[in-house]
Amino acid sequence: MRIDVYTPLVVSLLLSVVAPVVVGRVAPALAARVLTSAAVLTAVATTWSLVLLAAALLGDAPPVVREAREDGHRLVDPVPEAVGVAAAAALAVVAWRVYRAVRAERRTRRALRRMCAGQPADTELVVAASEVPRAFAIPGRPGRILVTSAMLKALKPAERRVLLAHERAHLAHRHGALVTAATLAAAANPLLGPVRSAAVFLVERWADEQAAAAVGDRRTTARALARAALTAGRSGPACALNFTDRSVTRRVAALLAGPPPRLWPAAAAVLALGALPALLAADATTDLLALLSGALR
């Protein structure tokens, strides 16, 4: 309990260090899934560790425990009282951050869906009359692709096919769910912020690779991405899957360099690192229960 309960925080830091390395060395589809899974496992384990630390404060509360101390039984506090108080405060902050993240995600999706209101149920592509060049994948049932007229004007026919293939990849592979999971994990554990950034970048790279495969030309895909980025600039909703967002220069360079290897061993190592906090948190739970059951005897 004394060591295991703190290890998820250490693993969070390790994941943040490993994430940028994985981005450049593992295929985007595999890396995005692995990093997001590791982040979610670590965030859950970290939150549960805070629950265990806060629960340790209850060791002094039950009457049976007080009677045991009055009878002269020596009871060992699993954690210092100050740590338990800090953990309880941290849990309140975690709840507030997760609530804000969920609210921001829902607000963004509602705004994008309002732009698609009134379209037939089987309509995949929605073109919005706007002088602001943008393209988004909007998850849901059905998923839609929202493109502004300015973006379509800026691209050549082959580049439009790239854009649509990119956004279809977002919808087909449920990238919105991956991004949401990584966002909530980072909200619950701020140390996982770099992992969330890596996961968001990877889903864009994943969609880039799918678009390149669909049109059969990596250079055309890179050119479409560069042209769209130059046209659109940097502004845009932070929670949306945006064709022109997320480190365009790195994405173009990756497309021109060729598809990266899968490197399953590296991916397995990252997933194991993400599973480690869950195992240690479970062990810490067992230790706490043993301490409390011993106190009640």
C-alpha positions, 0 to 999 in steps of 0.5 A: 500500500505505501508504495503501490498507491503512488506508482500510478503517478510515476507511470504517468510521467513515464508515459508522457516521456514515452509518447513522443517517441512512440509517435515517430516510430510506430504506425499511427493506427497502432500507436493511437490505440495503444497510447489511448488505452494506456492513458485510460488505464493509467488515469483510472488507476491514478484516480483509484489511488486517490480514492484509496489515499482518501479512504485511509482517513476513515481508519480513525472514524469507525467506533470499532477502531476507536475501541480497539485503540482504547484496548491498547491495540496498536493500529498502523495508519496506512498513509499520513493524514495530510496525504489523505486530506490532499488526496480528497482535495485532488479528487474534487479537482479531478471531478471538476476537470472531467466535468469541464472536459465533458461539457466542452466536448458536448458543446462543440459537438452540439455546435457542429450538429446544429450546422448540419440540421435539416439535412436528410438522414442519409446525407454524408457530406454537408457543404456550408456556405462560408468564407472560412475554409474548414472541414470536420468529421462529426461523429454520430449516427449517422456520422457526417462530413462538414466542409465549407464552400471556401475549403472546396474552392481552395482545393483541386479535384484530386485534393478534394478526394483526399480531404473526403477520404481523410474525414471518412477515415475519422468516422470509419475508425471512430477517431472521435471516441479515441480523442474523447477517451484521451481527453478525459484521461488527461482531464483526470490526470494532468500528467497525461497531457502529452499523451493526449496531445500525441493521441490527437496527432496520431489520429490525424496521421492515421487518417492521413495514411488512410487517405493516401491509401484511398487515393493511391498517391502519398504526394497528392495527399501531402499537397492537399494537406499543405494547401488546406493548411495554408488556406485555413490558418490555425484557428478552429474548434479544439475538440473537433477532428479538423483536417487542417489542424494538429502539426501539419508540417510534421504530418506532411513530412511523414507522408513524404517519408513513407509509411512507418513500421508497426513495431509491435514489440514497442506497442506491447511495451507501452500497453504493458506500461499502461496496465502496470498502474492498474495492477499496482492499484489493485494490489494497494486495494488489497493491502488497504483492505487487509489493514482495515480488516486487521484493525477491526479484529 
